[in-house]
Amino acid sequence: MITLRKAKEEDIALIQAIAAATWPSTYLEIIGQQQIDYMLENMYNRGELLRQLMEGHIFLIAEQGEEEYGFAGYSIIDHENRIFKLHKLYVLPSAHGKGVGKILINEVFNQVKDAGASALQLNVNKHNKAKDFYLKAGFSIKESVALDIGGGYIMDDYVMEYQF
């Protein structure tokens, strides 16, 4: 049975390992290895993940026994309008098809709804198959964005939203 637990500082290396294991199969054909390396270094370095934890980001780890399969990370981004953002949701390729992503997204839904969310937003690369996963989960495409992330790289994303 897959269980979820809230990540702590000691889990940063695990989050980094799962990201490093999932990003190539997810993004290699879309953005290439150089941009993957750049983004992992900037978005998943220990200091950045620790900053996120200290600022109140919630990370959930999906596991079964001693095996960790994936994680999700979210936070509130607009207190006034009660809008939360799913920043990260990654499942190891070896665990695809086991329902881990669905378990993670459903728990994020439950937690943000309990916190009074009006909406949950996320960004997804326009060419990422995960877009279909999120559409099936009830998200809709809100807008298209091109975000300059430095290093000469652009994130060409959809902003998707689930309304409560």
C-alpha positions, 0 to 999 in steps of 0.5 A: 500500500502506498502511504504519504508522509510530510517531508522534513529537512532530512528528505532533501537528498531524497527529493533531489534524487527523485528529481534527478531520476525523473527529469531526463525521461520527462524532459530530455526530448522537450528541453535537452540535457543542458536545460535539465542540468541548469534547472535541477541545479537552480531549482533543486539545490539544497539551499533552494529546497531548504528555503522552500521548506522554511517558507512553508512549502509542503512536500509529500513523499509517496512510499511503500515500505522502504521504497520511495516512489515520488513527491509533490510540493505545494504552497499558498501563493495568494493569501487574499484569494486563497490560491495555492500552487502545486510547484512539483509532482514527480514519480519515478519512471519505475512506479508509473502506472501504480497510481502514485501520481493520483494518490499525490494529487488527491492528497494535495487537493484534500490538504489545500481544500482543508486549508480553505483554497479557492483554487490550485494552480500549476505550471506544466510544459506545453509538450509534457504528457503530464498535461493530460494527467492534470486535465483528467484530474480536473484542471483546466488551462488558464493561460499560456506563459513563456518564463525567462528562467535565466541562463538563456532558457525559457519555460514554455508552459501552460498555467493550469487551474483547479477550482474548489 
